[in-house]
Amino acid sequence: MRVRVVGVLSGTSVDGIDVAVVDIREVGKKGSDQMGSELEEVCYATVPWDPSLRKTILDLCAGGGNTRTIAIANYGIGKAFGDAILTVLEENNLPLSSIHLI
């Protein structure tokens, strides 16, 4: 059985949004001590942040902003992550329907 998974994150430098697509396969005999998983990288890319959102994130990390700014950044980060995933899938001709887990 194969499960296709997308991992997405951005590190503390906020230099970009990292997207990795991997296939996870069961290996070995079910129920045996040698049962395990095998990972295969399908694709990987870093998608740049929108400059204004990146600035907002860095300002918030430095202690600036208020509740409104945090709420706007929260929405913007979620949307940016989703857009980055869709961009990487499209650039690699991978249909969204092939993804089992994000």
C-alpha positions in Angstrom: 0.0 0.0 0.0 1.2 3.5 -0.9 0.3 6.7 0.9 1.3 10.0 -0.6 1.9 12.7 2.0 2.7 16.5 1.7 4.8 18.1 4.4 4.9 21.9 4.6 6.8 24.2 6.9 8.7 27.4 7.2 11.7 27.8 9.5 12.6 30.6 11.8 14.4 32.5 9.1 11.1 32.8 7.2 13.1 32.6 4.0 10.5 30.5 2.2 7.8 27.8 2.5 9.3 24.3 2.1 7.0 21.7 0.5 7.9 18.1 0.3 5.8 15.3 -1.3 6.7 11.8 -0.3 5.3 8.3 -0.9 5.3 6.0 2.1 5.1 2.3 1.4 4.7 -0.7 3.8 7.6 -3.1 3.5 8.1 -6.5 4.9 5.6 -9.1 5.9 2.5 -8.0 7.9 2.6 -9.1 11.5 6.3 -9.9 11.3 9.2 -8.3 13.2 10.5 -7.1 9.8 7.4 -4.9 9.0 8.3 -1.3 8.4 7.9 1.7 6.1 9.9 3.0 3.2 9.9 6.7 2.1 10.5 7.9 -1.4 10.8 11.6 -2.2 8.5 12.5 -5.0 9.4 16.2 -5.2 10.6 19.1 -3.0 10.6 22.9 -3.5 10.9 26.1 -1.5 8.3 28.7 -2.5 9.2 32.3 -1.5 7.0 34.2 0.9 5.1 37.2 -0.3 7.4 40.1 0.9 4.7 42.0 2.8 3.5 38.8 4.7 7.1 37.9 5.4 7.7 41.4 6.9 4.5 41.0 9.0 5.7 37.6 10.3 9.2 39.0 11.2 7.6 42.0 12.9 5.4 39.8 15.0 8.4 37.6 16.0 10.2 40.7 17.1 7.2 41.6 19.4 5.4 44.0 17.2 1.8 44.0 16.2 -1.5 43.4 18.0 -4.3 40.9 18.0 -5.6 42.2 14.7 -2.2 41.8 13.0 -1.9 38.3 14.5 -5.3 37.3 13.1 -4.5 38.6 9.7 -1.1 36.9 9.7 -2.7 33.6 10.8 -5.1 33.7 7.8 -2.3 34.8 5.5 0.1 32.0 6.6 -2.5 29.3 6.1 -3.4 30.6 2.7 0.3 30.9 1.7 0.9 27.3 2.8 -2.1 26.1 0.8 -1.1 28.1 -2.3 2.5 26.8 -2.0 1.3 23.2 -1.9 -0.9 23.7 -5.0 2.0 25.4 -6.8 4.4 22.6 -6.1 1.8 20.0 -7.1 1.0 21.8 -10.4 4.7 22.3 -11.2 5.3 18.6 -10.8 2.1 17.5 -12.6 0.7 15.9 -9.5 -3.1 16.0 -9.1 -4.4 17.1 -5.7 -6.5 13.9 -5.7 -3.3 11.8 -5.5 -2.5 13.3 -2.0 -3.7 11.3 1.0 -2.5 13.5 3.9 -1.1 17.0 4.4 
